[in-house]
Amino acid sequence: MPPTWHPRRSRVPGEAEMPRYKIVHRTTYQYETPVASSHHTAVMRPRDMPSQECVDFRLLVRPRPPIQSQRVSQRVDTFGNQVNQFSLQEPHTRLEVLALSSVVVRPRSLPPRSIIPAWEQVAAMARQPVGAEALNAAQFAYPSPQVTIWPELGRFARVSAPPGRCYLDVLDDLNRRIHAHVTFSPGETTVGTPVEQVFVRRRGVCQDLSHLMLACLRVLGLPGRYMSGYIRTRPPEGQPRLTGVDASHAWVAAYCPGSDWIELDPTNNLFPESDHITIGFGRDYSDVSPLSGLLVGGGEHTASVGVDVHPEADHA
């Protein structure tokens, strides 16, 4: 399979460059018995960063918290992601959380190969970081709660990283091989499935492929972030776009000194351009879980999630 990276062509003056998306992300929980009280944390607001700007965001909760002090509050976590929190103190058997966002995306591009070092130089920087940027990146070069490393993984990763190889080529090769190694198979794993199990069973979803990509980077000593967000699914040529075909998604960003971060999507074997919208990033899924909570009561529950990413307009 040929490499998936390529130089980006120059854009024609006046060509649409900055698509604007409206995002509707609905999560519904139905509880077997009434929940007496609950406290929830949501990481659902797309963050502002060089590749995008969130121009509007609303988080709606049903049932609505009846007391002002229990309504949606916000803070910024250690990675700079916006975190919203709310509590419900009245009995309820259903919870609906609706996140409405409007985001302008600036298409990403790969840095020139001429400025990209060999992969060993990036690993050396992570081992002995100098400066605030390198120190920040280095924290993503080590195992985390859901991204572990083991001997067999090291052997797998080093196939893509012979001595002196260009860092971009290492990233592209790992992206391609992980895409081939793990079959996308919804329902085969849960949010808690160990990454080593995914590697052995070779089946999983975007979260699993991203965790495996991060494990490969980190076993080589390379910094990698877990990216949580959305992906717009384009319809086949000539076919209408269907509501609900979009999804929450996960991919990876690898640090490149002098060029910030290079994003990779092992689930789709590509480098993101303008169809990926970032909510936030962390060491792994546990840092940016879209919605989590503590409940008193409720028994068994069912959950449904729906995402629609609708292009509003193009902004040059």
C-alpha angles and dihedrals in degrees: 000000000000120000115277096216122088138158112277114243119239113262120243113244109266093020114138107261108164115053116198119216133197110210126198114188114180124184120183128186122192115195127208093220130014118288107227095201139343143185120207138192121202129191098187109120111103107238126235112248139142092280097050149010125215105218098177137015134173130175115201122191127195122225088038114229103255098212122066093226090056096052125105113305128178141213138165119248128219091274095051096256120141111244122195123199134189139167134213117203098174122084113264138168097197135045125189123186117188120190115193118190139171115200134179111210125207108205113247123231134194119250118250112276089231092072098042114101130213112280093249090063091057091049091049090052090053091051093050107021119191120193133014096284094052092044091053092049094046093066088068094057096077136073117277134191094283100024111068130164132220136176099265090052090056091055091049094049096046091062086073095044113058115168115290097008117152110262092231091055090050090052093047093048094048090048091052095044095048090048088054095041098054122051113216103243120162115213096028094098142027132218087268100050109129114245091231089060090052090051092052098042094040095214131104148103135273093286090055096047090048092050090050091050090051091049090053092050094047095046085059091048094251122139116242133174128210108234119206121193146089137304125207112225111214116217121239113275111282094013125112119250112254123220113243099024092112122087148195105263146187132214139151140259120204121201118243116186111239093011102063112225131344114212122217132183111204092179090065099023095236146106108250119246117166106330096074120083118191123221095176146309140233143148092291143332093296091067095054107027104160095226131007135157154164119245137193107209126339101127114208118000142190124218132201128187128192128181130187122184108191122185107233101184143316118260117198 
